[in-house]
Amino acid sequence: MYFLYNIILAIAALLLLPYYLLRMLLTGKYRKSLGQKFGLIPPGSITVMRGSPRIWIHAVSVGEVTAAAPVVVNLRSRLPGACIVLSTSTETGREMAEKMITEATAMVYFPLDIPFVVRKVIALVKPDVFAMIETELWPNFIRACHKRSVKIVLVNGRISPRSFRRYAMTRFFWMPVLDKIDVAGVISDTDARRLIDLGLSPSRIHVFGNAKYDSFAAKASPDLQKMISEKLDIRTGEKVLVAGSTHDGEEQVILSVYKKLLNVYPDFKLISVPRHPERAQAVAVMAQKEGLEDIIMMSEINGGKRRTTEKVIIVDVIGELFRIYSLAAMVYCGGSLVPKGGQNILEPAAWGKVVFFGPHMEDFQDEKTLLEASGAGITIRDGNELFERMVRLIQDQTVLAALEEKGREVIIANKGAAEKYTGLIMQSLSHKASQG
């Protein structure tokens, strides 16, 4: 089975390598991470990996880093002398981790799932426990950890409908991989059922909720709001539409809605945050075609330019969206009017914002259900409905304030998952120690 997997992996690598090398040469992307993905960890990173016990936390990208942050904080509090190594797969994830997770002993890029590479990196890190955030299954890596008696823990586990369909098609392959996971903490009963269907023993699965609630609840502070308010020169009470994590096909809808809002409220502002920052220029061109010429890019503000009369801010950098949500009068969360599975609606809810989203929320079904039940999450079918529902709420501030408070209460009420996941890792360390 592994032989076949590695043959397929080698063929895929040969086919994809020219593409990634070209992207690296043209855009600089992957330049920082490529060497480490092949096991070339800088000596400085290895030198600082001191302490005991040794815990390796893997968070693929920005979303997983957010879930990992409160877990790492808890681990550091309980184990001040531990060596906590945090890995990411993406450079954007690494940048976010450097901002959010200062408690980590060292940070590395996760290796490619090539047998000799993963063996080399595992030998360098020497983990007692490997904890993967959410669910990213790399067979060679998991197998190598298992052979070295490294405890393997799934933290904040989730399997989206799309991922489940892919895994289910090759269930025979994934069953022995899942069998090497010592214990799995998952977000919901749905995720638990999917793991059981794929072959993981029910006795190893615990439903603990979403650690992101802890992260967002802790981050949503008045100081953070004040910082972004001053940076963008937007005062409390100003009407701002924040369109977060939007995809191609959604910006045109948002721009149309925004123009209608301007007809009713001429001082309304728009902050557009494309899911992929490299699309920001294309969004700016769309806005100009709609007659919205008064535009400033976030990179210009970061470079020292001050926003004055510009009503449209387009965010072409990473790591700003969470605190930008604090400025919103109205929020639309992207990836949902187009079939992309949705984006994380917990971030704006943590600020006490009512969140609008489209019908395509398959990857965040539990969050959708929770917010809709409180009234702080609203599904819309198109731009017309989005405009009408937004205006209705703006005109009834009493109802809006009540819904915002309910959304905030939902986040607070669901805190505590990070502590449970920390306990799962601590338990695995105890089992490791008892086994010698």
Sequence and secondary structure as in RCSB ss.txt:
>XXXX:A:sequence
MYFLYNIILAIAALLLLPYYLLRMLLTGKYRKSLGQKFGLIPPGSITVMRGSPRIWIHAVSVGEVTAAAPVVVNL
RSRLPGACIVLSTSTETGREMAEKMITEATAMVYFPLDIPFVVRKVIALVKPDVFAMIETELWPNFIRACHKRSV
KIVLVNGRISPRSFRRYAMTRFFWMPVLDKIDVAGVISDTDARRLIDLGLSPSRIHVFGNAKYDSFAAKASPDLQ
KMISEKLDIRTGEKVLVAGSTHDGEEQVILSVYKKLLNVYPDFKLISVPRHPERAQAVAVMAQKEGLEDIIMMSE
INGGKRRTTEKVIIVDVIGELFRIYSLAAMVYCGGSLVPKGGQNILEPAAWGKVVFFGPHMEDFQDEKTLLEASG
AGITIRDGNELFERMVRLIQDQTVLAALEEKGREVIIANKGAAEKYTGLIMQSLSHKASQG
>XXXX:A:secstr
 HHHHHHHHHHHHHHHHHHHHHHHHHH TTTTTHHHHTT   HHHHHT   SSEEEEE  SHHHHHHHHHHHHHH
HHH TT EEEEEESSHHHHHHHHHH TT SEEEE   S HHHHHHHHHHH  SEEEEES    HHHHHHHHHTT 
EEEEEEE   HHHHHHHHHTHHHHHHHHTT  EEEESSHHHHHHHHHHT  GGGEEE   THHHHHHHH  HHHH
HHHHHHHT  TT  EEEEEEE TTTHHHHHHHHHHHHHH TT EEEEEESSGGGHHHHHHHHHHTT   EEEHHH
HHTT   SS  EEE  SSS HHHHHTT SEEEESSTTTTS     HHHHHTT  EEE S  GGGHHHHHHHHHHT
SEEE SSHHHHHHHHHHHHH HHHHHHHHHHHHHHHHHTTTHHHHHHHHHHHHHHHHHHT 
